[in-house]
Amino acid sequence: MSVCVAASLCCSARYSLAVVSLLGFFIVFALRVNLSVALVDMVNSTSNKQEDRGDKRCPNHTSHASMPHPSKGKKYNWDGDTQGWILGAFFYGYILTQIPGGYLAGKIGGKLLLGFGVLGTAVFTLLTPLAADLGPGYLIGVRALEGLGEGVTFPAMHAMWSSWAPPPERNRLLSLSYAGAQLGTIVSLPLSGLICYHMDWAYVFYIFGLFGVLWFLLWYVLVSDSPQTHHAISDNEKEYILSSLKNEMFNVKEVPVCEIVKSLPLWAIGITHFSDNWIAYTLLTLLPTYMKDILHFNALENGLLSALPYFGCWLCMIITGHVADFMSERLNFTTVAVRKIFNTLGTIGPSIFLVAAAYTGCDYALAVIFLTLSSTIGGCTISGYSINHLDIAPNFAGLLLGITNTIATIPGMVAPITAKSLTRENTVEQWRMVFYIAAAINLAGALFYLAFASGSVQDWAMDNNKPQKS
């Protein structure tokens, strides 16, 4: 038996990296989405009061509407457009640091870049209540600064995984690591609802901001940029990782800018990333609003029910990673086949259920079920486009993710404003149009990926012409 086989995943340094990064992305998304719930409680309900539209709006749940909401926090008279800008402001900062973050991670390593990115986001989160009190402009500015910090996180982590994840374990390790994003959403949404329901909404930002600071200390002590610099890795594991990656890592000194720009496999990742994020960011920023204004759930129920879709997605991501590795290693599926299968499931499936949710009307239970199924199946994309950067150019994985995530951040800026402008009266018909648009964009991205995706290392990412397994 070879040394490679003997290097167990259990209790290994690479597994520890996956767990600590899972906690990191838990914090990242908790800091990102908590405003979606808190904003519902921050805004004076009279500022959003709508004209009665008869049967075009859903009736209140008698049992839900009667439940008191002992809010103690300050209220602000922000209209729908202002709320849309506040929800989208994060992404105006987020989009600016994707490509620089990926480039820097490839040059200096991802550990400190990711760590300080999360720390900065946590500090600005702690300042959110003060910014809100100063005015919406200040809050928009603080949210944009939070986005600047978080923008480096995924590219930095991808760059680290290019040095840490052996190909036979790539799906499992990355799905575990990035599942922290869904887990953070799962916990943050209901916990934010509970905090808003029983306390001042400002504590949403104080509590999660503090956890972000504490996580930075854990990350700084336990994590290293590569196996060669890790203080506690075994020689056996180090040799296994390095030998597994030796056929993928090439000594390419300069970034092949022109070749990257012309690469259809990279455009396939970027376009499907954009389309997938249109649905993701629409739900991430506006699902609590939909739960309140259309389905009439109160703050406590809102947080719990808004988290259900992300629980399903988290579960799907964990299972999918193991299934994808099994298909590659035991069933001999090619890399590109695995990517296309799971990407198709994770993009077309959510589109179908999102359209179905649009036709549930005022059937509250069925709407929640379809929205949950839509997000659950979306978890399959973790073994589709999400880690495809590592397949086509492991040396530039962080930079490529920075490029595609820049493209995919545009929906975070546009989708909330678009949805708010389409749902001024908060009717079922208006929200149906929001879901139609998201589903159509996602379907287009899925088809483009099917046509042009690749699973092999591209020529421009190599320093020789050695053929690669596709």
Disulfide bonds with the S-S distance in Angstrom:
Cys58-Cys362 2.09
